[in-house]
């Protein structure tokens, strides 16, 4: 799943080398945290959040097929530094 999420994100951004996806096991399942350059945040989020919603939907469909529970978060250094 980590490779799948990373692949999707790298296809969207302008700086694929800067993409980092962290995987951590939580109580609810597995959390995937996406890190991209600040300049690529808008591309990953998309208009009205439609791109990140689509990424989550694709990952959720694969997770259901693989019998996994996942959550995908986009790391925002401004929000997470508070």
PyMOL Python script that loads the backbone (N, CA, C, O; Angstrom):
from pymol import cmd

cmd.read_pdbstr("""\
ATOM      1  N   UNK A   1       0.828  -1.194   0.000  1.00  0.00           N
ATOM      2  CA  UNK A   1       0.000   0.000   0.000  1.00  0.00           C
ATOM      3  C   UNK A   1       0.872   1.258   0.000  1.00  0.00           C
ATOM      4  O   UNK A   1       0.535   2.247  -0.651  1.00  0.00           O
ATOM      5  N   UNK A   2       1.984   1.220   0.725  1.00  0.00           N
ATOM      6  CA  UNK A   2       2.889   2.366   0.780  1.00  0.00           C
ATOM      7  C   UNK A   2       3.385   2.731  -0.621  1.00  0.00           C
ATOM      8  O   UNK A   2       3.406   3.906  -0.989  1.00  0.00           O
ATOM      9  N   UNK A   3       3.776   1.739  -1.386  1.00  0.00           N
ATOM     10  CA  UNK A   3       4.257   1.976  -2.746  1.00  0.00           C
ATOM     11  C   UNK A   3       3.139   2.524  -3.634  1.00  0.00           C
ATOM     12  O   UNK A   3       3.379   3.379  -4.486  1.00  0.00           O
ATOM     13  N   UNK A   4       1.935   2.032  -3.431  1.00  0.00           N
ATOM     14  CA  UNK A   4       0.778   2.464  -4.219  1.00  0.00           C
ATOM     15  C   UNK A   4       0.482   3.943  -3.984  1.00  0.00           C
ATOM     16  O   UNK A   4       0.312   4.703  -4.937  1.00  0.00           O
ATOM     17  N   UNK A   5       0.420   4.349  -2.724  1.00  0.00           N
ATOM     18  CA  UNK A   5       0.147   5.747  -2.380  1.00  0.00           C
ATOM     19  C   UNK A   5       1.274   6.641  -2.892  1.00  0.00           C
ATOM     20  O   UNK A   5       1.020   7.708  -3.451  1.00  0.00           O
ATOM     21  N   UNK A   6       2.514   6.206  -2.699  1.00  0.00           N
ATOM     22  CA  UNK A   6       3.663   6.985  -3.165  1.00  0.00           C
ATOM     23  C   UNK A   6       3.616   7.166  -4.676  1.00  0.00           C
ATOM     24  O   UNK A   6       3.867   8.262  -5.177  1.00  0.00           O
ATOM     25  N   UNK A   7       3.299   6.111  -5.399  1.00  0.00           N
ATOM     26  CA  UNK A   7       3.218   6.183  -6.856  1.00  0.00           C
ATOM     27  C   UNK A   7       2.170   7.206  -7.304  1.00  0.00           C
ATOM     28  O   UNK A   7       2.437   8.019  -8.189  1.00  0.00           O
ATOM     29  N   UNK A   8       0.998   7.168  -6.706  1.00  0.00           N
ATOM     30  CA  UNK A   8      -0.075   8.097  -7.080  1.00  0.00           C
ATOM     31  C   UNK A   8       0.371   9.540  -6.860  1.00  0.00           C
ATOM     32  O   UNK A   8       0.191  10.387  -7.736  1.00  0.00           O
ATOM     33  N   UNK A   9       0.948   9.821  -5.703  1.00  0.00           N
ATOM     34  CA  UNK A   9       1.362  11.187  -5.381  1.00  0.00           C
ATOM     35  C   UNK A   9       2.455  11.657  -6.330  1.00  0.00           C
ATOM     36  O   UNK A   9       2.420  12.798  -6.790  1.00  0.00           O
ATOM     37  N   UNK A  10       3.420  10.804  -6.629  1.00  0.00           N
ATOM     38  CA  UNK A  10       4.522  11.193  -7.515  1.00  0.00           C
ATOM     39  C   UNK A  10       4.046  11.533  -8.922  1.00  0.00           C
ATOM     40  O   UNK A  10       4.700  12.306  -9.622  1.00  0.00           O
ATOM     41  N   UNK A  11       2.922  10.973  -9.345  1.00  0.00           N
ATOM     42  CA  UNK A  11       2.389  11.274 -10.672  1.00  0.00           C
ATOM     43  C   UNK A  11       1.741  12.655 -10.732  1.00  0.00           C
ATOM     44  O   UNK A  11       1.573  13.208 -11.819  1.00  0.00           O
ATOM     45  N   UNK A  12       1.379  13.215  -9.589  1.00  0.00           N
ATOM     46  CA  UNK A  12       0.648  14.480  -9.525  1.00  0.00           C
ATOM     47  C   UNK A  12       1.571  15.679  -9.351  1.00  0.00           C
ATOM     48  O   UNK A  12       1.337  16.732  -9.945  1.00  0.00           O
ATOM     49  N   UNK A  13       2.610  15.532  -8.547  1.00  0.00           N
ATOM     50  CA  UNK A  13       3.445  16.670  -8.156  1.00  0.00           C
ATOM     51  C   UNK A  13       4.475  17.034  -9.220  1.00  0.00           C
ATOM     52  O   UNK A  13       4.772  16.248 -10.119  1.00  0.00           O
ATOM     53  N   UNK A  14       5.014  18.250  -9.094  1.00  0.00           N
ATOM     54  CA  UNK A  14       6.074  18.700  -9.997  1.00  0.00           C
ATOM     55  C   UNK A  14       7.454  18.280  -9.497  1.00  0.00           C
ATOM     56  O   UNK A  14       8.405  18.236 -10.278  1.00  0.00           O
ATOM     57  N   UNK A  15       7.573  17.971  -8.213  1.00  0.00           N
ATOM     58  CA  UNK A  15       8.851  17.546  -7.616  1.00  0.00           C
ATOM     59  C   UNK A  15       8.705  16.150  -7.014  1.00  0.00           C
ATOM     60  O   UNK A  15       8.618  16.010  -5.794  1.00  0.00           O
ATOM     61  N   UNK A  16       8.678  15.111  -7.862  1.00  0.00           N
ATOM     62  CA  UNK A  16       8.460  13.754  -7.340  1.00  0.00           C
ATOM     63  C   UNK A  16       9.571  13.269  -6.411  1.00  0.00           C
ATOM     64  O   UNK A  16       9.330  12.412  -5.560  1.00  0.00           O
ATOM     65  N   UNK A  17      10.785  13.804  -6.561  1.00  0.00           N
ATOM     66  CA  UNK A  17      11.886  13.381  -5.690  1.00  0.00           C
ATOM     67  C   UNK A  17      11.686  13.841  -4.250  1.00  0.00           C
ATOM     68  O   UNK A  17      12.266  13.268  -3.328  1.00  0.00           O
ATOM     69  N   UNK A  18      10.869  14.870  -4.055  1.00  0.00           N
ATOM     70  CA  UNK A  18      10.634  15.406  -2.711  1.00  0.00           C
ATOM     71  C   UNK A  18       9.474  14.713  -1.997  1.00  0.00           C
ATOM     72  O   UNK A  18       9.192  15.020  -0.838  1.00  0.00           O
ATOM     73  N   UNK A  19       8.805  13.793  -2.669  1.00  0.00           N
ATOM     74  CA  UNK A  19       7.657  13.097  -2.069  1.00  0.00           C
ATOM     75  C   UNK A  19       8.143  12.076  -1.047  1.00  0.00           C
ATOM     76  O   UNK A  19       9.056  11.291  -1.305  1.00  0.00           O
ATOM     77  N   UNK A  20       7.507  12.112   0.114  1.00  0.00           N
ATOM     78  CA  UNK A  20       7.805  11.139   1.168  1.00  0.00           C
ATOM     79  C   UNK A  20       6.475  10.726   1.786  1.00  0.00           C
ATOM     80  O   UNK A  20       5.663  11.577   2.147  1.00  0.00           O
ATOM     81  N   UNK A  21       6.258   9.444   1.904  1.00  0.00           N
ATOM     82  CA  UNK A  21       5.045   8.929   2.536  1.00  0.00           C
ATOM     83  C   UNK A  21       5.470   8.087   3.735  1.00  0.00           C
ATOM     84  O   UNK A  21       6.208   7.111   3.595  1.00  0.00           O
ATOM     85  N   UNK A  22       4.996   8.478   4.909  1.00  0.00           N
ATOM     86  CA  UNK A  22       5.305   7.743   6.138  1.00  0.00           C
ATOM     87  C   UNK A  22       4.151   6.808   6.470  1.00  0.00           C
ATOM     88  O   UNK A  22       2.981   7.156   6.308  1.00  0.00           O
ATOM     89  N   UNK A  23       4.498   5.628   6.930  1.00  0.00           N
ATOM     90  CA  UNK A  23       3.510   4.620   7.306  1.00  0.00           C
ATOM     91  C   UNK A  23       3.642   4.349   8.801  1.00  0.00           C
ATOM     92  O   UNK A  23       4.737   4.073   9.290  1.00  0.00           O
ATOM     93  N   UNK A  24       2.526   4.426   9.526  1.00  0.00           N
ATOM     94  CA  UNK A  24       2.567   4.115  10.956  1.00  0.00           C
ATOM     95  C   UNK A  24       1.300   3.369  11.350  1.00  0.00           C
ATOM     96  O   UNK A  24       0.207   3.678  10.874  1.00  0.00           O
ATOM     97  N   UNK A  25       1.463   2.395  12.214  1.00  0.00           N
ATOM     98  CA  UNK A  25       0.339   1.579  12.673  1.00  0.00           C
ATOM     99  C   UNK A  25      -0.325   2.290  13.849  1.00  0.00           C
ATOM    100  O   UNK A  25       0.341   2.678  14.809  1.00  0.00           O
ATOM    101  N   UNK A  26      -1.632   2.455  13.762  1.00  0.00           N
ATOM    102  CA  UNK A  26      -2.427   3.122  14.791  1.00  0.00           C
ATOM    103  C   UNK A  26      -3.488   2.136  15.300  1.00  0.00           C
ATOM    104  O   UNK A  26      -3.565   1.000  14.832  1.00  0.00           O
ATOM    105  N   UNK A  27      -4.297   2.583  16.256  1.00  0.00           N
ATOM    106  CA  UNK A  27      -5.370   1.739  16.787  1.00  0.00           C
ATOM    107  C   UNK A  27      -6.397   1.374  15.718  1.00  0.00           C
ATOM    108  O   UNK A  27      -6.905   0.252  15.699  1.00  0.00           O
ATOM    109  N   UNK A  28      -6.702   2.312  14.836  1.00  0.00           N
ATOM    110  CA  UNK A  28      -7.734   2.115  13.819  1.00  0.00           C
ATOM    111  C   UNK A  28      -7.237   1.350  12.609  1.00  0.00           C
ATOM    112  O   UNK A  28      -8.045   0.842  11.832  1.00  0.00           O
ATOM    113  N   UNK A  29      -5.930   1.255  12.429  1.00  0.00           N
ATOM    114  CA  UNK A  29      -5.352   0.630  11.242  1.00  0.00           C
ATOM    115  C   UNK A  29      -4.015   1.268  10.927  1.00  0.00           C
ATOM    116  O   UNK A  29      -3.211   1.512  11.827  1.00  0.00           O
ATOM    117  N   UNK A  30      -3.774   1.538   9.661  1.00  0.00           N
ATOM    118  CA  UNK A  30      -2.508   2.125   9.234  1.00  0.00           C
ATOM    119  C   UNK A  30      -2.722   3.554   8.768  1.00  0.00           C
ATOM    120  O   UNK A  30      -3.652   3.845   8.015  1.00  0.00           O
ATOM    121  N   UNK A  31      -1.852   4.441   9.226  1.00  0.00           N
ATOM    122  CA  UNK A  31      -1.893   5.847   8.842  1.00  0.00           C
ATOM    123  C   UNK A  31      -0.776   6.107   7.846  1.00  0.00           C
ATOM    124  O   UNK A  31       0.378   5.756   8.091  1.00  0.00           O
ATOM    125  N   UNK A  32      -1.121   6.721   6.725  1.00  0.00           N
ATOM    126  CA  UNK A  32      -0.146   7.140   5.730  1.00  0.00           C
ATOM    127  C   UNK A  32      -0.124   8.659   5.725  1.00  0.00           C
ATOM    128  O   UNK A  32      -1.136   9.300   5.441  1.00  0.00           O
ATOM    129  N   UNK A  33       1.036   9.236   6.041  1.00  0.00           N
ATOM    130  CA  UNK A  33       1.189  10.684   6.065  1.00  0.00           C
ATOM    131  C   UNK A  33       2.017  11.093   4.860  1.00  0.00           C
ATOM    132  O   UNK A  33       3.148  10.639   4.689  1.00  0.00           O
ATOM    133  N   UNK A  34       1.447  11.956   4.025  1.00  0.00           N
ATOM    134  CA  UNK A  34       2.089  12.395   2.792  1.00  0.00           C
ATOM    135  C   UNK A  34       2.827  13.702   3.040  1.00  0.00           C
ATOM    136  O   UNK A  34       2.258  14.658   3.566  1.00  0.00           O
ATOM    137  N   UNK A  35       4.099  13.732   2.657  1.00  0.00           N
ATOM    138  CA  UNK A  35       4.916  14.943   2.739  1.00  0.00           C
ATOM    139  C   UNK A  35       5.299  15.344   1.314  1.00  0.00           C
ATOM    140  O   UNK A  35       5.880  14.548   0.577  1.00  0.00           O
ATOM    141  N   UNK A  36       4.976  16.572   0.931  1.00  0.00           N
ATOM    142  CA  UNK A  36       5.372  17.111  -0.372  1.00  0.00           C
ATOM    143  C   UNK A  36       5.904  18.522  -0.165  1.00  0.00           C
ATOM    144  O   UNK A  36       5.729  19.113   0.900  1.00  0.00           O
ATOM    145  N   UNK A  37       6.559  19.057  -1.203  1.00  0.00           N
ATOM    146  CA  UNK A  37       7.019  20.443  -1.135  1.00  0.00           C
ATOM    147  C   UNK A  37       5.817  21.363  -0.990  1.00  0.00           C
ATOM    148  O   UNK A  37       4.722  21.055  -1.460  1.00  0.00           O
ATOM    149  N   UNK A  38       6.036  22.492  -0.335  1.00  0.00           N
ATOM    150  CA  UNK A  38       4.961  23.470  -0.141  1.00  0.00           C
ATOM    151  C   UNK A  38       4.364  23.898  -1.485  1.00  0.00           C
ATOM    152  O   UNK A  38       3.159  24.128  -1.587  1.00  0.00           O
ATOM    153  N   UNK A  39       5.209  24.004  -2.512  1.00  0.00           N
ATOM    154  CA  UNK A  39       4.730  24.425  -3.831  1.00  0.00           C
ATOM    155  C   UNK A  39       3.827  23.384  -4.492  1.00  0.00           C
ATOM    156  O   UNK A  39       3.075  23.715  -5.409  1.00  0.00           O
ATOM    157  N   UNK A  40       3.891  22.133  -4.040  1.00  0.00           N
ATOM    158  CA  UNK A  40       3.054  21.066  -4.600  1.00  0.00           C
ATOM    159  C   UNK A  40       1.786  20.809  -3.791  1.00  0.00           C
ATOM    160  O   UNK A  40       0.948  20.007  -4.203  1.00  0.00           O
ATOM    161  N   UNK A  41       1.631  21.471  -2.658  1.00  0.00           N
ATOM    162  CA  UNK A  41       0.460  21.241  -1.800  1.00  0.00           C
ATOM    163  C   UNK A  41      -0.847  21.482  -2.553  1.00  0.00           C
ATOM    164  O   UNK A  41      -1.780  20.685  -2.449  1.00  0.00           O
ATOM    165  N   UNK A  42      -0.916  22.564  -3.301  1.00  0.00           N
ATOM    166  CA  UNK A  42      -2.131  22.885  -4.043  1.00  0.00           C
ATOM    167  C   UNK A  42      -2.477  21.828  -5.072  1.00  0.00           C
ATOM    168  O   UNK A  42      -3.650  21.517  -5.280  1.00  0.00           O
ATOM    169  N   UNK A  43      -1.461  21.274  -5.719  1.00  0.00           N
ATOM    170  CA  UNK A  43      -1.692  20.226  -6.717  1.00  0.00           C
ATOM    171  C   UNK A  43      -2.251  18.964  -6.060  1.00  0.00           C
ATOM    172  O   UNK A  43      -3.128  18.306  -6.619  1.00  0.00           O
ATOM    173  N   UNK A  44      -1.742  18.632  -4.879  1.00  0.00           N
ATOM    174  CA  UNK A  44      -2.194  17.418  -4.188  1.00  0.00           C
ATOM    175  C   UNK A  44      -3.593  17.620  -3.602  1.00  0.00           C
ATOM    176  O   UNK A  44      -4.419  16.709  -3.640  1.00  0.00           O
ATOM    177  N   UNK A  45      -3.857  18.802  -3.066  1.00  0.00           N
ATOM    178  CA  UNK A  45      -5.177  19.070  -2.488  1.00  0.00           C
ATOM    179  C   UNK A  45      -6.218  19.224  -3.588  1.00  0.00           C
ATOM    180  O   UNK A  45      -7.298  18.639  -3.503  1.00  0.00           O
ATOM    181  N   UNK A  46      -5.907  20.000  -4.614  1.00  0.00           N
ATOM    182  CA  UNK A  46      -6.831  20.206  -5.725  1.00  0.00           C
ATOM    183  C   UNK A  46      -7.925  21.205  -5.392  1.00  0.00           C
ATOM    184  O   UNK A  46      -8.078  21.637  -4.250  1.00  0.00           O
ATOM    185  N   UNK A  47      -8.668  21.554  -6.408  1.00  0.00           N
ATOM    186  CA  UNK A  47      -9.766  22.511  -6.249  1.00  0.00           C
ATOM    187  C   UNK A  47     -10.831  21.912  -5.334  1.00  0.00           C
ATOM    188  O   UNK A  47     -11.347  20.824  -5.589  1.00  0.00           O
ATOM    189  N   UNK A  48     -11.147  22.638  -4.271  1.00  0.00           N
ATOM    190  CA  UNK A  48     -12.127  22.215  -3.261  1.00  0.00           C
ATOM    191  C   UNK A  48     -11.773  20.864  -2.630  1.00  0.00           C
ATOM    192  O   UNK A  48     -12.651  20.166  -2.123  1.00  0.00           O
ATOM    193  N   UNK A  49     -10.493  20.499  -2.662  1.00  0.00           N
ATOM    194  CA  UNK A  49     -10.050  19.248  -2.047  1.00  0.00           C
ATOM    195  C   UNK A  49     -10.358  18.008  -2.862  1.00  0.00           C
ATOM    196  O   UNK A  49     -10.251  16.892  -2.356  1.00  0.00           O
ATOM    197  N   UNK A  50     -10.737  18.189  -4.115  1.00  0.00           N
ATOM    198  CA  UNK A  50     -11.158  17.043  -4.922  1.00  0.00           C
ATOM    199  C   UNK A  50     -10.032  16.054  -5.215  1.00  0.00           C
ATOM    200  O   UNK A  50     -10.276  14.849  -5.277  1.00  0.00           O
ATOM    201  N   UNK A  51      -8.805  16.543  -5.395  1.00  0.00           N
ATOM    202  CA  UNK A  51      -7.704  15.629  -5.711  1.00  0.00           C
ATOM    203  C   UNK A  51      -7.367  14.738  -4.520  1.00  0.00           C
ATOM    204  O   UNK A  51      -7.235  13.525  -4.676  1.00  0.00           O
ATOM    205  N   UNK A  52      -7.227  15.323  -3.340  1.00  0.00           N
ATOM    206  CA  UNK A  52      -6.908  14.506  -2.160  1.00  0.00           C
ATOM    207  C   UNK A  52      -8.067  13.560  -1.829  1.00  0.00           C
ATOM    208  O   UNK A  52      -7.835  12.449  -1.352  1.00  0.00           O
ATOM    209  N   UNK A  53      -9.293  13.982  -2.073  1.00  0.00           N
ATOM    210  CA  UNK A  53     -10.443  13.090  -1.867  1.00  0.00           C
ATOM    211  C   UNK A  53     -10.367  11.895  -2.812  1.00  0.00           C
ATOM    212  O   UNK A  53     -10.669  10.767  -2.422  1.00  0.00           O
ATOM    213  N   UNK A  54      -9.966  12.146  -4.051  1.00  0.00           N
ATOM    214  CA  UNK A  54      -9.837  11.065  -5.032  1.00  0.00           C
ATOM    215  C   UNK A  54      -8.704  10.113  -4.665  1.00  0.00           C
ATOM    216  O   UNK A  54      -8.833   8.898  -4.808  1.00  0.00           O
ATOM    217  N   UNK A  55      -7.596  10.674  -4.191  1.00  0.00           N
ATOM    218  CA  UNK A  55      -6.473   9.840  -3.749  1.00  0.00           C
ATOM    219  C   UNK A  55      -6.926   8.936  -2.609  1.00  0.00           C
ATOM    220  O   UNK A  55      -6.618   7.744  -2.589  1.00  0.00           O
ATOM    221  N   UNK A  56      -7.653   9.509  -1.666  1.00  0.00           N
ATOM    222  CA  UNK A  56      -8.160   8.718  -0.533  1.00  0.00           C
ATOM    223  C   UNK A  56      -9.128   7.635  -1.003  1.00  0.00           C
ATOM    224  O   UNK A  56      -9.110   6.517  -0.488  1.00  0.00           O
ATOM    225  N   UNK A  57      -9.969   7.963  -1.976  1.00  0.00           N
ATOM    226  CA  UNK A  57     -10.931   6.984  -2.493  1.00  0.00           C
ATOM    227  C   UNK A  57     -10.219   5.826  -3.188  1.00  0.00           C
ATOM    228  O   UNK A  57     -10.585   4.666  -2.993  1.00  0.00           O
ATOM    229  N   UNK A  58      -9.205   6.134  -3.997  1.00  0.00           N
ATOM    230  CA  UNK A  58      -8.440   5.080  -4.669  1.00  0.00           C
ATOM    231  C   UNK A  58      -7.739   4.180  -3.653  1.00  0.00           C
ATOM    232  O   UNK A  58      -7.776   2.955  -3.763  1.00  0.00           O
ATOM    233  N   UNK A  59      -7.106   4.800  -2.671  1.00  0.00           N
ATOM    234  CA  UNK A  59      -6.389   4.026  -1.651  1.00  0.00           C
ATOM    235  C   UNK A  59      -7.356   3.193  -0.820  1.00  0.00           C
ATOM    236  O   UNK A  59      -7.055   2.054  -0.465  1.00  0.00           O
ATOM    237  N   UNK A  60      -8.516   3.762  -0.510  1.00  0.00           N
ATOM    238  CA  UNK A  60      -9.507   3.026   0.278  1.00  0.00           C
ATOM    239  C   UNK A  60     -10.033   1.820  -0.501  1.00  0.00           C
ATOM    240  O   UNK A  60     -10.240   0.752   0.074  1.00  0.00           O
ATOM    241  N   UNK A  61     -10.248   1.990  -1.804  1.00  0.00           N
ATOM    242  CA  UNK A  61     -10.719   0.876  -2.629  1.00  0.00           C
ATOM    243  C   UNK A  61      -9.702  -0.264  -2.630  1.00  0.00           C
ATOM    244  O   UNK A  61     -10.071  -1.433  -2.507  1.00  0.00           O
ATOM    245  N   UNK A  62      -8.421   0.081  -2.769  1.00  0.00           N
ATOM    246  CA  UNK A  62      -7.381  -0.950  -2.732  1.00  0.00           C
ATOM    247  C   UNK A  62      -7.286  -1.571  -1.341  1.00  0.00           C
ATOM    248  O   UNK A  62      -7.084  -2.778  -1.214  1.00  0.00           O
ATOM    249  N   UNK A  63      -7.431  -0.756  -0.299  1.00  0.00           N
ATOM    250  CA  UNK A  63      -7.365  -1.268   1.071  1.00  0.00           C
ATOM    251  C   UNK A  63      -8.494  -2.253   1.348  1.00  0.00           C
ATOM    252  O   UNK A  63      -8.277  -3.287   1.979  1.00  0.00           O
ATOM    253  N   UNK A  64      -9.689  -1.939   0.883  1.00  0.00           N
ATOM    254  CA  UNK A  64     -10.830  -2.846   1.066  1.00  0.00           C
ATOM    255  C   UNK A  64     -10.561  -4.167   0.362  1.00  0.00           C
ATOM    256  O   UNK A  64     -10.830  -5.238   0.906  1.00  0.00           O
ATOM    257  N   UNK A  65     -10.025  -4.083  -0.855  1.00  0.00           N
ATOM    258  CA  UNK A  65      -9.704  -5.289  -1.610  1.00  0.00           C
ATOM    259  C   UNK A  65      -8.662  -6.134  -0.870  1.00  0.00           C
ATOM    260  O   UNK A  65      -8.721  -7.364  -0.882  1.00  0.00           O
ATOM    261  N   UNK A  66      -7.702  -5.450  -0.223  1.00  0.00           N
ATOM    262  CA  UNK A  66      -6.632  -6.140   0.505  1.00  0.00           C
ATOM    263  C   UNK A  66      -6.989  -6.412   1.968  1.00  0.00           C
ATOM    264  O   UNK A  66      -6.156  -6.893   2.737  1.00  0.00           O
ATOM    265  N   UNK A  67      -8.245  -6.098   2.349  1.00  0.00           N
ATOM    266  CA  UNK A  67      -8.734  -6.310   3.715  1.00  0.00           C
ATOM    267  C   UNK A  67      -7.905  -5.534   4.752  1.00  0.00           C
ATOM    268  O   UNK A  67      -7.493  -6.081   5.775  1.00  0.00           O
ATOM    269  N   UNK A  68      -7.672  -4.249   4.458  1.00  0.00           N
ATOM    270  CA  UNK A  68      -6.907  -3.375   5.342  1.00  0.00           C
ATOM    271  C   UNK A  68      -7.759  -2.194   5.775  1.00  0.00           C
ATOM    272  O   UNK A  68      -8.751  -1.859   5.128  1.00  0.00           O
ATOM    273  N   UNK A  69      -7.360  -1.565   6.881  1.00  0.00           N
ATOM    274  CA  UNK A  69      -7.989  -0.318   7.334  1.00  0.00           C
ATOM    275  C   UNK A  69      -6.911   0.755   7.287  1.00  0.00           C
ATOM    276  O   UNK A  69      -5.853   0.616   7.900  1.00  0.00           O
ATOM    277  N   UNK A  70      -7.192   1.825   6.554  1.00  0.00           N
ATOM    278  CA  UNK A  70      -6.179   2.871   6.385  1.00  0.00           C
ATOM    279  C   UNK A  70      -6.779   4.258   6.568  1.00  0.00           C
ATOM    280  O   UNK A  70      -7.996   4.447   6.549  1.00  0.00           O
ATOM    281  N   UNK A  71      -5.880   5.221   6.748  1.00  0.00           N
ATOM    282  CA  UNK A  71      -6.242   6.634   6.709  1.00  0.00           C
ATOM    283  C   UNK A  71      -5.082   7.365   6.055  1.00  0.00           C
ATOM    284  O   UNK A  71      -3.919   7.041   6.296  1.00  0.00           O
ATOM    285  N   UNK A  72      -5.402   8.357   5.224  1.00  0.00           N
ATOM    286  CA  UNK A  72      -4.376   9.138   4.544  1.00  0.00           C
ATOM    287  C   UNK A  72      -4.487  10.583   4.987  1.00  0.00           C
ATOM    288  O   UNK A  72      -5.551  11.195   4.899  1.00  0.00           O
ATOM    289  N   UNK A  73      -3.361  11.126   5.470  1.00  0.00           N
ATOM    290  CA  UNK A  73      -3.287  12.527   5.872  1.00  0.00           C
ATOM    291  C   UNK A  73      -2.215  13.220   5.051  1.00  0.00           C
ATOM    292  O   UNK A  73      -1.219  12.611   4.659  1.00  0.00           O
ATOM    293  N   UNK A  74      -2.431  14.495   4.798  1.00  0.00           N
ATOM    294  CA  UNK A  74      -1.453  15.324   4.109  1.00  0.00           C
ATOM    295  C   UNK A  74      -0.777  16.193   5.152  1.00  0.00           C
ATOM    296  O   UNK A  74      -1.440  16.978   5.830  1.00  0.00           O
ATOM    297  N   UNK A  75       0.541  16.062   5.290  1.00  0.00           N
ATOM    298  CA  UNK A  75       1.284  16.818   6.294  1.00  0.00           C
ATOM    299  C   UNK A  75       1.315  18.290   5.908  1.00  0.00           C
ATOM    300  O   UNK A  75       1.723  18.650   4.804  1.00  0.00           O
ATOM    301  N   UNK A  76       0.880  19.130   6.833  1.00  0.00           N
ATOM    302  CA  UNK A  76       0.899  20.581   6.643  1.00  0.00           C
ATOM    303  C   UNK A  76       1.791  21.168   7.726  1.00  0.00           C
ATOM    304  O   UNK A  76       1.385  21.232   8.886  1.00  0.00           O
ATOM    305  N   UNK A  77       3.006  21.601   7.372  1.00  0.00           N
ATOM    306  CA  UNK A  77       3.932  22.090   8.397  1.00  0.00           C
ATOM    307  C   UNK A  77       3.403  23.298   9.167  1.00  0.00           C
ATOM    308  O   UNK A  77       3.740  23.472  10.338  1.00  0.00           O
ATOM    309  N   UNK A  78       2.594  24.122   8.542  1.00  0.00           N
ATOM    310  CA  UNK A  78       2.037  25.291   9.228  1.00  0.00           C
ATOM    311  C   UNK A  78       1.035  24.868  10.296  1.00  0.00           C
ATOM    312  O   UNK A  78       1.054  25.400  11.406  1.00  0.00           O
ATOM    313  N   UNK A  79       0.168  23.926   9.977  1.00  0.00           N
ATOM    314  CA  UNK A  79      -0.839  23.457  10.924  1.00  0.00           C
ATOM    315  C   UNK A  79      -0.217  22.591  12.012  1.00  0.00           C
ATOM    316  O   UNK A  79      -0.569  22.716  13.185  1.00  0.00           O
ATOM    317  N   UNK A  80       0.706  21.713  11.626  1.00  0.00           N
ATOM    318  CA  UNK A  80       1.262  20.746  12.562  1.00  0.00           C
ATOM    319  C   UNK A  80       2.340  21.320  13.475  1.00  0.00           C
ATOM    320  O   UNK A  80       2.747  20.650  14.424  1.00  0.00           O
ATOM    321  N   UNK A  81       2.812  22.532  13.221  1.00  0.00           N
ATOM    322  CA  UNK A  81       3.836  23.128  14.080  1.00  0.00           C
ATOM    323  C   UNK A  81       3.231  23.842  15.281  1.00  0.00           C
ATOM    324  O   UNK A  81       3.955  24.229  16.199  1.00  0.00           O
ATOM    325  N   UNK A  82       1.912  24.020  15.286  1.00  0.00           N
ATOM    326  CA  UNK A  82       1.251  24.732  16.382  1.00  0.00           C
ATOM    327  C   UNK A  82       1.072  23.860  17.596  1.00  0.00           C
ATOM    328  O   UNK A  82       0.532  24.311  18.606  1.00  0.00           O
TER     329      UNK A  82
END
""", "prot")
cmd.dss("prot")
cmd.show_as("cartoon", "prot")
cmd.util.cbc("prot")
cmd.orient("prot")
